[in-house]
Amino acid sequence: MSLLSSTLAMPAATPLPNPSATVMPAAVRDVHRVLAIAGSDPSGGAGIQADLKSIAAHGGYGMAAITALTAQNTRGVTAVHVPPASFLAQQLAAISDDIHVDAVKIGMLGDAEVIDAVRTWLEKVRPAVVVLDPVMVATSGDRLLQESAEAALRSLVPLAHLVTPNLAELAMLLEEDVQDTWEAALEQGRRLADATGAAVLVKGGHLQGSSCPDALVGPAGMLSADVVEIPGERVATRNSHGTGCSLSSAMATVQAQVGNWEVALREVKPWLAGALAASAVLEVGTGNGPVHHFHHIRQALRPGDFTAQLRKDADAHLESIYALGFLRALASGTLPESQFAYYLAQDAIYLNGYSRVLARASALAPTEAEQLFWAASAQQCLEVESELHRSWLSTRTVRPELGPVTKAYVDHLTATSASGSYAVLAAAVLPCFWLYADAGKTLHARFLADGEPAGHPYADWLRTYADEDFAEATRRAIAVVDEAARKASDDERHAMVTAFRQSCRLEVEFFDAPRLHA
């Protein structure tokens, strides 16, 4: 006879109030108190550490009773120390004597005495939500439960409301072979649920293939159907350390909030998929790394973070600008006058449109200081355009037609200004400040390094690049864009980057246009 048949005949846990604590109805409490009973992972990816992160990620207040100490990292477990079970019993008593526990997640237990201590406490306190993650084998393959304690762990299952084994643990609980098909795993889940009275979360994470379903299997009447399956796609990552711990503690927390296992799983499953997908950004360890528990929480940008990212794009486009024959010839004075005249004519046309876009930025700006800044910049554009016509273009034969690059650039800015997003518009106009200022500074430096040669046909023009007022305006524009990004949504920031890159590309094409169209 299987040990399961004799030890799993106990009834499922019945929620009873804790007489030693004042109970506040769940409906009026925003933060539920969730106790994790599990081992410690010093690397932070699994065990108690993962539990507390998962509980916090779902808005719960996490508490911890330590069952075992491990020496482990992302490459595996090297040692396990199990403190006396009596000390665990003291931890549990200290918590429940003072604090009402809304939900419990049970993980690594270590040995039979520890399991007995947990069983005794559960039978006394009867928490309303008990999730058992029957930790027997780590993801790395290391055994985390003594073989002699397996029977004791099976006896604990009927005291849980939900059991979350992986496929190997599911088979061990039933003393059967591990199944390699989803249908066979579901059938094992049905048998475990029927034998224990607990719902079973059957997980497809260890199956082969691109799909990764999960399913709740429960005794008759517990769920809306005998099997509630939620499909999912496998996340391509090696960082799955602590996935089972994270899932079970998240389920305990959300169940305490919503009181429905199906609703809880539909919330937790996509969160865990996102935690797996975002895991690489943590860069923890050289083996099976942890998941990113707080991937869904938007991180506040520090001042300068956003524009530091933009700077990388700007530098790449500046290199393209410096490589253009137009700028090299302009610096050396060998640029044909026809190309310079074309450039000036297109610049005048562009500045007229650009001034209108800056005026729109002024209208959208959230502060008076920013309104004044963009308005002054718009006025400066018009004054520069007038000066171009008066001092340069009026004395030269220049075709006044709107060039294709100029049109594309102005159309891009005009369309962005019509979108209604101040942050995106500010990012779109920034390259005309930033790239122009940097390119001009470089050209002026080259001119000075050459000794400001007499007779240079564009000397006066190159000297204008040293204008400190424009340099200060550029610094101000950068700061404005950075501040706008800190207040923007993630989608808006993405749009800001896209608009900025498009303007950078058009800046490069604008400097190259005289070669192609003059």
N, C-alpha and C positions, 0 to 999 in steps of 0.2 A: 504494500500500500504506500502511496506517495505521502510524504509528510504533509503535503498541502491539504489533503483531504481531512486530516485530523486537526490541523491548526487553523484552517481558514473557515471553520464552521461558525466562528463567533460572529455576532451581529455587527453591522457597521456602526460607527460612532454616532451617538445621538447628542446633539448640541444641548448642553445644560448651562445655566448661568453660573458664573463664578461667584460664590457667596462672599468672597473676601474682597471684592472690588466693586466699585460703583459702576454700573453699566449705563452708558449713554447710547441711545438708539442710533443705529448706523446712519439713518436718514439725515440726522442733523450734524453728523461728524464728517469733516472733510478729510482728515488725516487718520487712516486706520493703523493700528499698532500690530505689526507683523513680527513674529518671533521666528528666527531661523535657528534650527538645531542642526549643527553640521560641523565638519572639520575646517581647519584653517589652512589656507593656501598662501604662503608668504609672497608668492609672485603676484597675487592679487587677481588672478584670472578666474579662479574657481572657488568652490567652498563658500565659507562665510563671507569672504570679501566680495564674491560675485553676487551672493544673495543680497547683501546690504545695498550694493549698487542697483540691483534690479528693483528692490523694494522702493528705494528713493526715486528711481527713474519713473515709477508709476505712482508717485505721490504718497507713498506710505511712510510710516515711521518704523525704521528697522531696529530690531533688538537681536542679540546673538547669545546663544549658549554653545560653548565650544566643546565638541565631543572628542576631537583628536587634533594633534599637531602634526603637520607634515613638513618634510623637507622636499620641496619640489619647485620646478620652474616650467618653462614651456617645453622642455625636452623630456620631462618625466619626473617620477617620484623616486627619491633615493632613501627616504626613511619615514616611518610613521611612529608617533608616540601617542598612546592612548592614556590620558590621565585617569585616575580612579573614578569608577562610576559614581561613587558617593559624592565626589566633587561636582559632577554634572548634575546630580539630584539637587545639590545645594544651589547651583545656578538657577535651575528651573524653579525651585521653590521661592528663591529670592525675587524672581521676576513676577510670578503669578500671585504671590502674597501681596504685592504692591500695585501691580499694573494689570488692567484688564487686557487680555490678549485677544485681538479680533481674528487673527489667522496665524497658523503655524505651518512652516515648511520644514520638513525633516530631510536631511541629506545624509552624509557619511556618518556612520555610527560605530564602526570599528570592531566591536566584539559583543558577545552575548550579554555580558553584564551591563554594558552601556545601553543596549537595546531594552533590557529589562527595566532600567531606570526610566527610560523614555516612556515605556508602556505604562508603568505605574503612574507616572505624572499625567499622561493622557487620560487614563481611566478616572483620575481624581478631578482634573480640571475640565475635561470635555470641551475643548475649544470649538467654536462654531465652524471653523474651516481648518481642515488638516490636509495638507498635501505631502505625500511621501514620495520622495525621489530615491528609489532603492539603490543607492550607490554601492556597487560591488566592484566595478572595473572602471578605471579612468580611461579617458579618450586615448591616452598614450598606450593603453593595454595593461597598465600596472594594476594588480589586484589591490583593492582598498578595503575589503572585508574578509576576515578570516573565514575559512570554509566551515569551521565549527559553529560560526554564528549565522549561517544561512537559514537554518531552521527557525532560529529566534526571529530573524527578520521577516520570515513568512508569517509568523504569528502576529506581527505588527500591522500587516496589511489591512485586516478588517477594521482597525481603528482609524483608518484614513478615509477621507471622503473622495480623494483623487490620488491615483498612483501614476507616476510618470516614468516608467522604465524605458531604457533603450531596448533594442531587440534582443541583445544578449542577456540583459537583466530580466526581460519578460520571460525568456526561456528558462532562466535559472529559477525564477519564482515558481514556475510550473514543473520544474525538473524535466524539461523536455529539450529537444534539439533546437538550435537557433534556426529560425525560418528565413528564407531568402526571397520570398515573394510577399507582396503587400496583402494579398488575400489570406495567405496562411498566417501572417502576423495579426491580422484583424481577428481571425478565428481564435488565436491564442488569447487575444485581449478579451474576447467574449467569455471564454472559459474562466479567465481570472476574475472578471467582473461578476459572473454568476456565482463563483465559489466564495467570494469575499463580501459582496454587497457594495463594493467601492467602484466608482467610475475609474476607467483606465484610459489614459492618454497614450494611444499607440502612435509612435513616431517613426516616420520613414526616413530619417536622416542617414541611417546606416545602409539603406538599400542602394542598389546601383541605378544609374540612369539620371536624367536631367530633372525629373520631377521629384518633389519632396513633400508628400502629403502628410498630414496629421489627422488623427481621428479620435473622437471621444466615443468610448464604448461603455455602456452602463447597464445595470440590471433593469428589468422591465419597469417602466414608469419614471425612471430618474431623468431621462433626457427626452427631447421631442421625438427622437427615433432611436432605434437600437444602436445605430451607428451614425454619428454626425461627422462627416468627413469634410475637411477643409483643404483644398488643393494648394499647392505652392511649387515654386521653381527652386531648384537647388542653387545656392549661392557659391560661385567658384572662389573659394578661399581655403587656405590651410589653417586659418585662425578660428578654430572652433573650441578652444580650451574653455571649459566652464559653461558650455552651451546648455547642458542639462540642468545644471544648478540655476542658471539664469532663468530658464523657462519655468521651472517649478516655482521658484520664489515669486516670479512675476504673476503666475497664475494664482497663487495664494493671495497676493495683494489685490489683484483686480476682482477676484471672486468675493473678497470681503466688501468691495465697493458695490458690485452689481448684483451679486447673488445668483448668478447664472453661469454655469460652466461654458456653455456654448458662446455666450457673449464675451466671456473672458478670453477664450481661445481666439476668437476673431479679432480681439484687440492685441493680444500678446504675440500671435504668430507674425504679423507684418512688422511689429516692433523688433522681434528677434531677427527677422530677415534683414532689416535695415542695420541692425547691430553687427551682423556678419558682413554685410556689404561694406560697411564703413570701418571695419576692423583694421585695415592696413594703415590707416592714418596714425594709429597708436604707436606703431613701431616698437612693440614690446617683445623682447626675446628673439631667439634664432630658430625656435621650433614651432610647435603648435600654439600660436599666440591667442590672446583673449579677444572677445568681442567688444565692441564699443557700446557700452550700456547707455551712454548719454548722447548718442548720435542725433537724436530727435530734438535735443534742446539747443536752440540757437545760441551760439557763442558770441558775446559782444566783441566788436572790433575795438582794438586799442587805437588811439590816435596815430595816424600814419600807416597803419596796416594796409588799408585798401590801396592807397596811392603808391605804397611800396610795391604792391603787386602790379599796378599799372606801369610802374617805372620799368619793369622788365620788358613789357611790350614796347614802351617808348624807346628804350635803348636799342632794341632790335630794329625798329624802323629808322632810328637815327643812323645806324650803321648803313642802312640802305641809302639814306639821303647822302651821307658823306661819300658813298661810292659813285654817286651820279657825276657824269661829266659836267653838268651844268654848274654845280657848286665848285668843282675844282677849277673850272675855267673862270668863274666869277671871282674866286679868290686870287687867281694869278693875273687877272686882267685880260685874258685871251678870249673871253666869251664874245661871240659875234653880237654886234649891237642889235641885230634883228631878233635874236633870242631874248636879249634883255628887255627890249621894248615889248615883246609879246608877254613876257613874264609880268611886267609892270601893268600892262593893260588888263590882263586877267586878274591881277591882284586888286586893281581898282574895282572891277566888277564883283569879285569875291567879297571885298570888304563892305560893299554896299549891302549885299545879302546877309553877310555875317553880322552887320550892325543891327539888322532887323531881328535876327535870332537872339542876339544879346539882349535886345529890348524885351523880347519874350521871356528870357530868363529873369530879367528884372521884375517882370509882372508876376512870375511864378514864385519868386524868392520868398522864403518864410520870414525873413528878418529885414528890418529897415537897412541895416548895414549892407546886407547882400544886395538888396534892391539898388542902393546907391552905387555899389561896386559895378554891377552889370550895366547900369545906366551910364556911368562914366566911361566904361569900356566901349559901349555902343557909340557914344559921342566921339571918343578918340578915333574909332574906325572911320567915321564920316569925315573927321578932320584930316586924317591921313590920306583918305581917298581924294579929298579936295586938293591937298598938297601935291599928290602924284600928278593929277591933271594939270595943275598950275605950273609946277617946276620941271616936270619931266615929259609927260605925255604931250603937252601942248606944243612942244618944240620938235616932235618927232612924228613921222608918218607911221601910224599904228592902226591895224585893223581892229575895229571896236567889237567884232563879233564875240559872242559868248562861246568859249571853248568847251569841248566835251567834258574834260576833267573838272573844270570850274563848275559847269552845270551839275555834274554828278555830286560834287562836294556840297554845293548850296542846296540841292534837292535833298540830300541826306540830312543836312542840318535842319532844313525847313520841316521835313517830315518828322524829325525827332521833336522839334519844338511843338508840333501839333499833337503829340501823344499825350500831353498834359502832365508828364512826369518831370518835375524839376530836377531830380537827381540824375536821371538819364540825360536830360538836356545839358546839364552842367558837365557831365562826363564827355559828351559829344563835342562840346566847344573847347574842352581843355587842350587837345593836341595843337590847336592853332596858337595857343599861348606857349605851351611847353616845348614842342618840337621846334617851333620857330625861334624861340628864345635860345635854346641850346645850340641849334644850328648856327644862329647868328653870332653867338658868343664864340663858337669855334672858328667861324670865318674871320671874325674880327681879330682873334688871337693870331691866326695865320698871317693876316695882313700886317699886324704889328711885328711879328717875328721876321717878316721879310723887310722890315725897316720902312714901312709906309712908302713904297717906291713912288718917286715923282712921276707924274704922267699916267698914273693908274686911272683908267677911265671910270672906274666904279668906286673910287676912294671915298667920295662923300657918302655914297650908299652904304659902304661897309662900316663907316664910322657911326652910322645911325644905330647899328646893332649893339653898341655899347651903352645904350640908353638905360640908365638905372631905374627909371620910372617903369619901363616895361618889364624889367626883371622883377621888380617888386610886385607888379600886377600879376605876373606869372606865379609868384609864390603865393599870392592871395588866392588865385584861382585854384591852385592845388589844394590849399587848405579848405576851401569851400567844398570842393568835390569830396574830399576825405570826410568832412563832417556830414555831408549829405548821405554818403554811403553808410555811415554808422547808424543813421536813422532809418535807412531803407530796409525793405524786406529782402529776403534771399533772392526771390525772383527779380526784384528791381535791381539788385546788385549785379545779377547775371546780365540783365539788359544794359546796365551801365558799362560793363566790360565789353559787351558786343558793340555798343555805340562808340566807345573809345577806340577800339581796334579798327573799326571802319573808318573813323576820322584819321587815324594814324596812317592807314593805307592810302587814303586820299591825299594826305599831306605829301607822301612820297611821290605819288603820281603828279601832284601839282608842280613839284620842283622838276620833274622830268618832262613835263608837257612842252616846254619851249623847244626841246630837242626834236620832238615829234611833230609839232604843229606850226612852228614859226616859219 
